[in-house]
Amino acid sequence: MDEAEIIRRIGELRQEHRDLDAAIDALVFAPATDQMQLARLKKRKLRLKDEVAALEGMLIPDIIA
C-alpha cells in the first residue's frame, strides 16, 4: 500500500467512524434500544479506531536511533 492509498483508506475509515457515532447516538436515544445492536456498533467503532491508528503508524517513517 502506498502513502496515497493509506491516506485515502484513513479518510474512508474516519467517515465510517463518524457514521457509526451517529447511529449509536440514534440508538441510545431511541425509545426501545436494542442493546445487542448497540454493543455491536460500539465494537465496530473500536475496531475502526484501531485500524486508523495502525494505518497512521504506517505513515510515520522508522527512525533508527
CORBEL-V329839 format. One record per pair of residues at least 24 apart in sequence whose C-alpha atoms are under 6 Angstrom apart, sorted by the first residue. I is the first residue (numbers start at 1). J is the second residue. If there is no record, write none. Layout:
[[I;J] [I;J]]
//
This chain:
[[10;52] [17;45]]
//
